[in-house]
Amino acid sequence: MCLAVPGRVLDIEERDGTRMATVDFGGVVKEVCLEYLPDLQVGEYAIVHVGFALQRLDEESAKQTLELFAELGLLQEEFGDPWETAAVEAGVAPVEEVHNQ
C-alpha cells in the first residue's frame, strides 16, 4: 500500500534548484520535495505522497492521522524495513521478536 502521510517540516533547503525539506513522519524522517507547496514553512505540516508534499495540513489533524496510522500498523508498513516485513510475513521471524528489537 502506498499512503499519503502527514509530516512536520523540520528544515528546508534548495538543492540543484529544487526546494527540499527534511520531514518527520511520527519519528521517521525522510527527504521531501516542496515544489507543489512553495510557501510551506518549517514547523508546518503537509500531506506527503511518494516524496512530494501535496497539501498543507493543520497540526491537530496531522497528529490524529499519524496516531491512527500507528495504531493500525500502517506507518510500519509504509516506512518499515521491507526485509523485516517480508521475514515476518514468511514466518521466518516472530512478530514479537521483530517489534522488540
Summary of the structure (lengths in Angstrom):
residues: 101
radius of gyration: 15.2
end to end distance: 24.1
largest distance: 46.4
contacts: 272
relative contact order: 0.18
helix: 34%
strand: 36%
